[in-house]
Amino acid sequence: MQTQVMETMMQGLVIVGGLTFSLAVSLLIEELIFGRIVRLAFERRPTTSRQYQKPGTARIEHY
């Protein structure tokens, strides 16, 4: 009886450990793939604010 309980608990521990490891690996892969894309998409681009420009140095922007 006690051996069967130990085996059942060990199987449960292996299942929970496997699921935790699988989740950790999938999150790592997701971050490596999509983290770079999201970081590039939402990266702040350096801009010059017009209120901090010196007088006489107005930039003409061409689009």
N, C-alpha and C positions, 0 to 999 in steps of 0.2 A: 504494500500500500504506500509506504513512505517513498519507495523507489519510483513508483509511478508518479507521485506528486512532484518529486525532484525532476524527473524527465519532462513533465508537462511544463514546469516553471522554466526549465532550461530552453525548451522549444519556444516558449513565449518570449524569453529574453533574446533569443536568436532572431525571432521575427521582428521584434521592436528595434533591435540593433540594425538589422538589414534595411528596414524601412527608413530609419534615421540616416543611415549612410547613403541610401539611394536619394533621399531628399537633399542631403548636403551636396552630393555630386551634381545633381540636376540644377541646383541653385548656382553652383560654381560655373557650370557650363553656360547657363543662361546669362550670368553676369559677364562672362568673357565674350560672348557673342553680342548680346544686345546692350550691354553696358557701354561699350564703345560707341555704338550707334546713337544711343540716347545722349551720351556726353557730347558727341559732335553736334547733334541737332540742337541742343539747348545751351551750347557754349556761348558765352557773352563775347561779342565782337567789340574790339576797341573802337570807340567813337569819340569824336571831339565835340564837346558841348559848346554851343555858340555863345553862351554867356561867359565862358572863361577864355574866349579868344581875345588877343590883344587888338586894340583898335588899329585898323589899316591892314590887318592880315586876314581879311575875309577870304574864305576858300570858295571857289566856284566848283561845284560838283557836277560832273557829267554823267548822265544816266544812259 
